[in-house]
């Protein structure tokens, strides 16, 4: 059970840190043509950028299937990636971008910091001027009162 929890946490952490790297260097680099749809106003519920969620979800499902028979490390890493994806959906798509209007703006200290960091990320619609590329690990300054 300890290994399962450890590998689940590892999968979650790998998504945050690889997600930061992919967001900063690939999405705001050679894959900007796909990601820029997320930085522009949209009249549609779906964006081309949603393909990244399909890709990451596909990796998680593949790991789950590969590791399900023995509930080995692949299954638990896939579980961690899946938990990250679900939290990403609620934080990013529901709370921050309000693609589904299920909740009001966040009120907790932690969620307000994430919200501010993501707002700062979207102050530009250019590929080179963005800041704050992580979802959960964001600069401390966004947790201070008055920081925008």
ABEGO torsion letter per residue (X at the ends): XAAAAAAAAAAAAAAAAAAAAAAAAAAABAAAAAAAAAABBBABABBAAAAAAAAAAAAAAAAAAAAAAAGBAAAAAAAAAAAAAAAAAAAAAAAAAGABBABBBBABAAAAAAAAAAAAAAABABAAABBGABAABBBAAAABBGBX
